């Protein structure tokens, strides 16, 4: 039960943050730079898979150590590291293989992955602790 609470507590803030980021930066950075290599509309199934799978990494590598330690600090550090590494895999591969992909997109996206993951992990840490205490589980 606690894992389900933690998982949902990660998905909600991460999706909200990433939705705002993509909405704002899509028109300011991605579309002007990448142009016609972007689809005109979102391909929802792979996006849904990402938003369902990625939080599992935050849960396993950041939230569980933080909950075990009883401190938000591991959640922040490990989620930021996980986010930076995951986003770097995507961004550096694109930078190495796509003509239109830029260093600016690469750097901003990696920083964003670290930030959004850390914030989602911190929110989930406090939500999990609060909900778990309220329900009498830990």
N, C-alpha and C positions, 0 to 999 in steps of 0.2 A: 504493500500500500504506500509506504514511504517513497519507494522508487517512482511510482506513478505520479505522486504529488510533485516530486522533484522534477520529473520529466516535463510535466505540464507547466511547472513554474519556470522552466527554461524556455520552452517553446513560445510562450506568450510574449515575454519581453523581447526575445531575440527577433521574432517575426515582426513585432511592432517597430522596433528600431530599424531593422533591415528594410521594411516597407517604406519608412520615411526616407532612409538613405537612398534607396533605388528610385523613389519618386522624384526626389530633389536632384540627385546627381545624374540620373538618367538623362535628363534634358540639358544639364549643365556640362557634363563631362563625357559620359559614355556615347550618347548619340552623336554629338558633334565630332568626336574623335574617331569612332568606329564606323559611323555611317551605315552604308548598305550591307555590312556583314552582320548587323543586328536584325533579328526577325522583327516584323512590323508589330506583332503581338507576342505575349509570353507563351511559351510552350509549357503549359501547366503541369503535366505529369512529372517531368524530371525535376521541376522546381519543387513540387510537393514532396518527392522522394528526398531531396536535399533537406528541406525543412523538417522532415520527420526523422532523418538519420543523423544529421549534424548534432542536434542536441544530445544524442546518446554519447558522443565524444565528450562534450562538456560535462555531462553527468558522470561518466566513468573517470575521466582524467582530472576533473577539477572539483566537482561537487562532493563526490564521495570522500576524497581526502580532506576537504574542508569540514564536512560534517563529522568525520572521525576526529579531527583535530579540535572541533568546537570553535573554529575561528573562520571568519570570512577571508582572511588573508590568502590562504592557499587557493581558495576559489578564484580570487582576482588574479593571482600570479599564474596559476596553471591554466586557467581559461584564456588569459591573454596570450600565453605561450602557444596553447593549442590553436587558438584562432589565427595567430600570426603564421604558424607553420602550415595549417590547412589552407589558408588563403594564399600563402606564398607558393604552395604547390601549384595551385591554379594559375596565379598571376605570373609567376616566373616561366611556367610552361608556355603560357600565351605570349609573353614578351619574347621568348626564344623562337616562337614559331609563327606568329601572326604579324603581318606587315604593318597593320594599323595600330597595334597595341603599343602603348608608350610607357616610358619609365614613370611618368607622372601617375598614370592609372595604376601601375604596379605598386608604387609606394603608397598611394592613398588607399588602395584596396586592402593591402596587407595591414596597414595601420587601422583601417576600419574593422577588419576581421578581429584583430586583437581587442580593440575597444568594445565592439558590440558583444563579443563573447564574454569579456570580463564583466561588463555591466549586467548581462543576462545571468551570469553565474552569481553575482552578488545579490541580485534581486531574488533569484531562486533560492539562494542560501537562507536569506531572511524569511522568505515565504515558507520554505520547507520547515524551518525551525518553528515559526509561528503556528502554522497549520498542524504540524506534528505535535506540538505542545497542547494545542487546543483539542486535538483528537486523542491525546494521551499516548501517542506513539513516538518512538524516536529511532 
